[in-house]
Amino acid sequence: MFPSRPSPLFFGRIVLLALVLAGCGTQQASRPAPVGPVPGVVDDQLGGSCVLYARAASGIDLRGDAWNWWGLAAGRYLRGNMPEAGAVLVLGQTDRLKLGHVAVVRQVIDSRDILVDHSNWVPGRIITGMQVQDVSPENDWTQLRFFNPQYGVFGSIYPADGFIYQMPPLVPTSG
């Protein structure tokens, strides 16, 4: 004869399943969108650490506080004073930056301006496309100012060690 009528509990489960599945296709507002030179870098833990973010976004595998990255890169990665997309910018240790800071170059605008992606410049947040300006007298990227969008001005001057490039140094082969 006729099958029995489904219970209200059955319909409740169907509605719950539909809501769960609908949530799979949306991005959570609390998670940052994928950013950086390496697509798909999304991790809640990256917002609290500039070094974790820079390592994940650049592929440069260094550990330790940001101010140590310059020295740690010697012999492992090429280093220099000219920005290029994908390179890691290393800021030295200062009274304001006790652990230094690292950021990943997103784009070179001109000889004095770049855009960077970085984490924890604003505590706990990932910021993408922040403008950085070289204000060093020799145009050697040793004195930098970061744009503050809240006030529409460039901020304080920070000392920079330079840029760590993604390519490891060329090592002569024997034989």
Order of alpha helices (4+ residues) and beta strands (2+ residues): alpha-alpha-alpha-beta-beta-beta-beta-beta-beta-beta
